[in-house]
Structure formats: C-alpha cells, structure tokens
Amino acid sequence: MSESLPTAPEVASSTERERLRAVLRLLPVGVFLADASGRLVETNAAAESLWGGRTPRADDISAYDQYEAWWPDTGRRLEAHEWGMARALRQGETVLNQELDIVAFDGSRRTILNSATPLYSADGALLGAVAVTVDITERKVAERAEAFISGASRLLAESLEWETTLTAVARLATHEWADYCLLDVLGEDGALHRLALFARDAGRQELLNRALPYPARLDTDTVMSRAIASGRTLLVPDITPEWLERHARSPEHLRMMEELAPRSMIALPLVRGERRFGLITLISTSLARRYTPRDLTYAEEFARRAALAVDNARLYREAKEALRARDTSLTLMESFLAASPVGMGFLDRELHYVHINPVLAAINGATPEEHRGRTPMEVLGPGAEALAELLRGVLRTGEPVVDLQVQDPRPGEPRHYLASYFPVQLGGEPLGVGATVREVTEQLREQERLRFLADATARLSTSLDWRTTLSTVARVLVGGLADYCTVDILTPDGARLERVEALASDARTQHLLEESRRFPPPPGMHSPIRRVLETGQSELASELGPKWLDALAVSPEHRQLMEALSPRSVMFVPLVARGRTLGVLSVASQTPSRRYQGRDLVFLEDVAARAALAVDNAWLYREMEGAVAARDEFVAIATHELRTPLSALQLQLSSLQRATERDTPIPPERLKQGLASARRQADRLGHLVTHLFDVTRISTGRLELEHEEVDLAALAHRLVARMEDSLAASGSAVAVLANAPVRARVDKLRVEQVLMNLLSNAMKYAPGQPVELSVDSEDATAVIAVRDWGPGISHESQARIFERFERATGEHAHASLGLGLYISRQIARAHGGELTVEDPSDGPGARFVLRLPRG
C-alpha cells in the first residue's frame, strides 16, 4: 500500500502497520480509513470487491459524490456529506448500520450496511475516521421477495374474487418489489386486456395511466407475448433505448415509455397447466434496483401462487353457478322469508322449529339458529304453554286460526301481536304448522293515544281558568302515562318557576311531591327543567341514574326526596304557545316495566302543545277581559273629561251670548274674564284631544320628531313663564335651577310637552306645594328633573304609572285619562332617552327625571 495509516508517526511502527494491513486483508467486510480531511488512505480487498474490483479514491469529503448510493426507503440519492465517513469527520458522530443501495463501478447493484466512527489521538486531536461496510444484498433481496410473497399469498387466500385480489397484489408489488406493476388478463377473445396499473410514486401515477390503452399484444414478438406463449417467466435485466424502440407501438407510445424511464423488468405469466390467465409485469426505474436471475426464483413462486389462486377462484365460480340452478327455489323461499315484514315460521309435527325468518326470531327474542330443533316453550318459557296447545289443536283439526290477538307472555313491557296458524300437509299427511305473526303494539298504542288525546282535548276545553286547565292535564296524564306529574310555570317577571301542579297516583308519592315544592330549580342552575325552559327542547331519560338525580336535585335534602320518589324514567317537555315558553311539564314512571321511549316523548309533546294552547287561551281571555274593562273605564273617563271642559265652555259662551243680547253694554272686566275662562276650557279640550292623537301615533309607530339645536335651560324658563297663571292658580311656586345653558338636538315642542305634563301633574297631585325644575348635564346626556313635595308615589305604582290608561291613586285619580306619563316616556324613548320616577332623598314627594342624549 502506498499510504501510511492515519496514526501518529511517533507512535505507530512499521511492524504494527503491517500487522494491521494483514488483519484488514483477512476481514470479510469492507474497511475504509480516511485522514482528517476525508482523503481515503487505506482500504482492504473486501472494500475493493464491494465496489466492483476497483480501489475507491477520494481526496476530500466533497469527492464522495462520485460514489452512487440511494436511500432504500425514499429512492433519493445520497449526498456527499450524508456518508457515514463524512458525518464522523465533520460532526464526530458514530454512525451504525446505515442501510444504502449502491451502484458499483462495474454497474452491479448492492445493498450495504455502512458504519463509521472518528479516530482521535491521545491528546484528543482528530486523526481521521474508519468506516466498515457489510454487503447484505442477498439477504435484502430475499427479505423483500419473501415479504412480498408472504403478503401476496395472504391477499390471495383472503378472497375468491380473483380480479380484486390480483389488483390488490399488484398494488402491493409497488410497495415491496417494483416501481411500476402492470396487470393484464387474458379475455375470452384470446387477447390481453389491461386490468390495472400502479406506480410506487403517486406523482407518476397519472403518467403511468397513459399506458392503459397499450396492453401486450400476443401477435407481436415482445417479451410479454413470449412469456404468455411459453408460460415461463422472462427477465430483462437492462432496458435500453433500442429495446424501447423495438417494443413501442407508436411514436406516442415510445415517448410515453421514455418518460416512464424503465430500467429493468420481469414478465410473470399466470399459468396453471395448459391454461393461461394473464400477465403481471414488474418494472424497476431505479439504478439501485436491477432485476437479476436470483429474483426469478421468487418471481416464479409468486406467479405460481397467483395462478393457483386465479384457477381456484374460477373453479369456485363454476361450482357456484352449478349450485345456483339447484338452489334457486330454496333461495327464493329464503329471500321471501328474510324480506318479509311479517314474522314467518314453520314447526314440524312435534312442534320443533324448522324454518323461521329474522322478524319472527326477533319477536321471540332469539336468533334463528337458537330456534331450530326447539319447541316454543323451550324458546319462550313456560308462558308459551297456551300457544303450544293452540298449535296442537291446529294439527289435530286441520283448521287454521286467523288474526288471533295475542300478548307476549314474557315479563316486561307488554307487546301485542296478530297471529295466524295454519296446517301444512303433503298428500293429506300433516307435516307441521305454519305461522305468521305481525306486531300491532304500535297500532294499538296509537289508537289508545288518539283516544287519549281526544279525551284530553275535550277536557282541556271545558275551562278558561288556566290553573284548572293545568290540573286537568295532570289528572289526564297520571295513571294513563305517568305515576306522577308536575307542572312548573314561569312567573310573569320571568325570574323564577312556580310549581302550580304536582299530582301522584298514590298518597305516599303525593306527600313527597308536596314536600318537593319547597325546592324549585333556581335561575342559573343547570338542571334538566331549566335547560328545557331555556332551550325550548324536550329531554328524555329512559333510564334514570344517579347522575340525573344529581342534576335534578337543588340540595342534599332534595336529593333524598328524589330518591324516595323512586323515578325510573322521566320526560321533561316545554309548554310552548305562540313561540313563547310558558313552563315545563314533567312526568315520571316508577314502574320498572315502563321505560319511556322516543314515541312517548312525541306523544307527551302533543299533549303539552294542547295544554299550552289552552293555558295561553285562558291567559288571552283574562287579558281580553281586562282590556275590555280598561276600555270601558277609559271611555267613561274620556267622556267625563271631555264633557267637563265642554260643558263649562258651553255655559260660558251661553252667558256671554245672553249678555250681548241685552241692550246694556258688558263691562270690559267681565268680558275679559269670560273670554279667559272660555280660552282655558278650549285649551283643556285641545290638550285632551292632543293626548288621544299622540297615543294613536305611538301605537302605529308614526310618532315623528323634528330635531333642532335647543337650549334646554332657556326652554325651561320660558315654559314656566308661560304657565305662570296656571301655577299661581294651583298655589304652586316653581323654582327653576337652570343657570347654565344645556344644549341638545331635540324636538323642542315635544320636550315642552313632556315638561308641561310633569308640571301639570305636580300642580294636580301637590297643589299649594313648591315645585323644583332643574336642568343639568352629565357627560353626553341632558338631565331635566321635576321634583314636588306632594304625597309621593308608592314603589308598587312607580312602574305602573307609565302604562297607558294608568292613573295614580288619590282624590285626583279619576280626573285624568292616564295618558300623560305614558306619552311622555314614549317621547323620551323616541329621542333615545328615558323618563323615570324616584323617591327624593331629602324629603317627601316625587322626582321625575328626563334624560336626553345631547348629540
């Protein structure tokens, strides 16, 4: 060897180097030594053989690019810095068993395990690296081939649908053995037809699909046609451009094959004796995967197994066709039995089940297999003795029994059926009994529900008192559908639930229900009743468990009460009318055999809808009665209010007329007083008419505002000055606290109307008492307050007085239409503001506050 080992010259002797070289020559694995720069300085004979009999050379790491190697998993070529030797030198790594596919200098392909480690001097300086390479080509070829054959054999054995199976095997080949796999089958016309094509790289599948119209032709001299004709596997180790030209069917076909870039190929005919089934073609495009004669052994074994699977599948199909003709009548009968919506069966003379369809098997609660050879009593239990006696009577008399209504004898929820039993005879000899059974449980339940609903509707319509209606609902449900029932109604303010009805079928449960009234579900509690109330969606608990009890209980004491009630199944249904949830109707079953299902929930929802409608109608009727009473009262008040100033006006005008008819002149002072009095009555009439018109505008949404910039302080001063005479007449002195301008964009006349109403109320309800009118601003809001020192307004009346036709109590209660405050608040809200009333903090009386946005 021309180079020395990469060890310190002062340490290594020539004798030691020769010993090391001798050891390297004897090693069966390839060994490579490099100095710190990556220059290869020593290799052994195994390494040279591995690379095709040529000594590998490289002056530095960048020169490692000349050695062709690929990652077997991805097919990507190895870059210079990815070699184990390079990683050991650059990064100080120890690389173990780096699996690579390589192409030697003589063109041979191999799979190797490459390991490398750095070498250091005693003082830690990097001297170089050593790499060891093991040739595992034969092992990898065998592993891949055996894995593929094992997987293919498993797929071939899983199904007798050979087209589907071969397609799956062809796809598997692209994962284990080939880059492309082509599957052609021999048709009845004697030609090959392309069944499937698969590419290992999904990105090249579209290109490969273009080869679909080009199956191998048997009338040409090609590798595929020779493989089919001879029945032997053929190998093309290297596909050359000349080979492609010879096999191309057209220029377009040639261009397509050149794009596919095949490198090596195996043609596997599917042959069984003298029969030919098709051809599987395996193609490699990788320089690191070149098919060799050693692959033929595995390929031929795979082809043999595939051909055997195809032949077995074809034989199986032929056998199936032969059996089909024989079994047609039996199949038709079995299909009829299986598809029949009615339970059907046949029992022999000893009353053993012989045939039974799935419907009857499901009715009896056992599989068809569990019926065969057994009697009805063995399947259904001792309760079926009456059925067995009936069947014996049919056998004995030969008379059928038609549409007999029977009930399932087994414990649990009752099930009802219409059954027919008829004798089966052959030549007058009885063979057994045929049976048809149709379940009518739902029909009977539906009839019962319709009767129940008709009765409930009739009973709900007998009263216009809503509490009586809900009591009727509870009585209708308890006993018919539930063991106990509760009804919770939302209070008018929407803050809480009131349990208005709780009814049970027995005294003990009734007592517990009465106790449970103390525990209504509070707002915010995530209980089923609250969820139903908030979502408007019903809830069903077919089997009530501890979690449901926890959700229903509002306290430990309530939890104990719930356990004592022993609910087994519950339903919660909202009472909804005109899109509004009024409350929740709850029913519970304490009977183990009665478990509520979806159909029960639908039924209860129907009952709840009718009950909610009846309650809503009762409420509407009550509101209508109130509205009629309010209307009558309003008409009476309006008539009185309008008649009073009108009568006074008429009297005053009559007096003036009589005075003018006399010849004596009327004193100016008397004329002035009479005209002033007439003017006041006319103003009062106009004020009342204006209120009525405003109510109409508000009700129809036609209250319009004309905004302008207004100094509210100045407006307050002008209004008080204009009402000076009225204020003086009532004995009220007004103090205006509005010294600084407060400007806002408002409708001046409407704001004057509000303040006039407030001042008029103060004069009416607090005559002779001072009145305070203040105008101020808070940020972007103008605040106008009218405060009097009268009797004040109770908290109960403070919200009510802003409603239409509502009046305060007291001596002036009937001297008003009850519209002034209602109109005033609506004007405030039309401006985007608000009108409220509050108790003053410094004495008696009432303080009305008008807040208006200034913008």
Secondary structure as GFF3:
##gff-version 3
##sequence-region A 1 855
A	DSSP	alpha_helix	14	26	.	.	.	ID=ss1
A	DSSP	beta_strand	30	35	.	.	.	ID=ss2
A	DSSP	beta_strand	40	43	.	.	.	ID=ss3
A	DSSP	alpha_helix	45	50	.	.	.	ID=ss4
A	DSSP	three_ten_helix	61	66	.	.	.	ID=ss5
A	DSSP	beta_strand	68	70	.	.	.	ID=ss6
A	DSSP	three_ten_helix	80	82	.	.	.	ID=ss7
A	DSSP	alpha_helix	84	91	.	.	.	ID=ss8
A	DSSP	beta_strand	95	103	.	.	.	ID=ss9
A	DSSP	beta_strand	109	120	.	.	.	ID=ss10
A	DSSP	beta_strand	126	135	.	.	.	ID=ss11
A	DSSP	alpha_helix	137	158	.	.	.	ID=ss12
A	DSSP	alpha_helix	162	176	.	.	.	ID=ss13
A	DSSP	beta_strand	180	186	.	.	.	ID=ss14
A	DSSP	beta_strand	192	199	.	.	.	ID=ss15
A	DSSP	three_ten_helix	202	204	.	.	.	ID=ss16
A	DSSP	alpha_helix	205	209	.	.	.	ID=ss17
A	DSSP	alpha_helix	223	230	.	.	.	ID=ss18
A	DSSP	beta_strand	234	236	.	.	.	ID=ss19
A	DSSP	alpha_helix	241	247	.	.	.	ID=ss20
A	DSSP	alpha_helix	251	260	.	.	.	ID=ss21
A	DSSP	beta_strand	264	272	.	.	.	ID=ss22
A	DSSP	beta_strand	275	284	.	.	.	ID=ss23
A	DSSP	alpha_helix	293	339	.	.	.	ID=ss24
A	DSSP	beta_strand	343	348	.	.	.	ID=ss25
A	DSSP	beta_strand	353	356	.	.	.	ID=ss26
A	DSSP	alpha_helix	358	364	.	.	.	ID=ss27
A	DSSP	alpha_helix	368	371	.	.	.	ID=ss28
A	DSSP	alpha_helix	376	380	.	.	.	ID=ss29
A	DSSP	three_ten_helix	382	384	.	.	.	ID=ss30
A	DSSP	alpha_helix	385	397	.	.	.	ID=ss31
A	DSSP	beta_strand	401	407	.	.	.	ID=ss32
A	DSSP	beta_strand	416	426	.	.	.	ID=ss33
A	DSSP	beta_strand	429	439	.	.	.	ID=ss34
A	DSSP	alpha_helix	441	460	.	.	.	ID=ss35
A	DSSP	alpha_helix	466	477	.	.	.	ID=ss36
A	DSSP	beta_strand	484	490	.	.	.	ID=ss37
A	DSSP	beta_strand	497	504	.	.	.	ID=ss38
A	DSSP	alpha_helix	507	516	.	.	.	ID=ss39
A	DSSP	alpha_helix	528	535	.	.	.	ID=ss40
A	DSSP	beta_strand	539	541	.	.	.	ID=ss41
A	DSSP	alpha_helix	546	552	.	.	.	ID=ss42
A	DSSP	alpha_helix	556	565	.	.	.	ID=ss43
A	DSSP	beta_strand	569	577	.	.	.	ID=ss44
A	DSSP	beta_strand	580	589	.	.	.	ID=ss45
A	DSSP	alpha_helix	598	661	.	.	.	ID=ss46
A	DSSP	alpha_helix	668	699	.	.	.	ID=ss47
A	DSSP	beta_strand	708	711	.	.	.	ID=ss48
A	DSSP	alpha_helix	712	722	.	.	.	ID=ss49
A	DSSP	alpha_helix	724	730	.	.	.	ID=ss50
A	DSSP	beta_strand	734	737	.	.	.	ID=ss51
A	DSSP	beta_strand	743	746	.	.	.	ID=ss52
A	DSSP	alpha_helix	748	765	.	.	.	ID=ss53
A	DSSP	beta_strand	771	778	.	.	.	ID=ss54
A	DSSP	beta_strand	781	788	.	.	.	ID=ss55
A	DSSP	alpha_helix	795	798	.	.	.	ID=ss56
A	DSSP	three_ten_helix	800	802	.	.	.	ID=ss57
A	DSSP	alpha_helix	820	830	.	.	.	ID=ss58
A	DSSP	beta_strand	834	838	.	.	.	ID=ss59
A	DSSP	beta_strand	846	853	.	.	.	ID=ss60
###
